[in-house]
Amino acid sequence: MAPGLFKCVECNEDANELHRDYSNGILKITICSSCKKPVDKYIEYDPVIVLIDATLCKIQAFRHILFNTEINIHWKLCVFCLLCEAYLRWSLLQGSQASNDPADIIRYTKEWEFYCIITLLSIHDIMTLQRMLLLYKYNTIIIYNKYNIIQ
């Protein structure tokens, strides 16, 4: 990654590097100049721990994944989170219990509800992303106008 593209996972300030590489494989983690904490503590963590923290909705894990890694699987993480949320909502549905009878229509109805929930969550996520992008663009225009910056 190019310098200046990293972000502190604690305070979201820009950083030039995550760690400094000395001779003999010695690494020193960079300390953020703003919050005086390590810029990215997750560079030492196992990816499974990072994924668990992201599942627990820790903002630091999200910042690590989005800003400080070169992985290109963001869409896979989105699909994974979407499926997890849809399954949780589907499992919480109130309804009758399905029997062991293979001709039981209730199981198929519940499966259909699962796909409906996935569709609704997808629409919700797309609309949320559009709102975020709109707000970002609106705030950028305000900043440009405030400081008389020509685009």
Secondary structure, 3 states (H helix, E strand, C coil): CCCCCEECCCCCCEECCCEEECHHHCEEECECCCCCCECCHHHHCCHHHHHHHHHCCCHHHHHHHHHCCCCCCHHHHHHHHHHHHHHHHHHCCCCCCCCCCCCCHHHHHHHHHHHHHHHHHHHHHHHHHHHHHHHHHHHHHHHHHHCCCCC
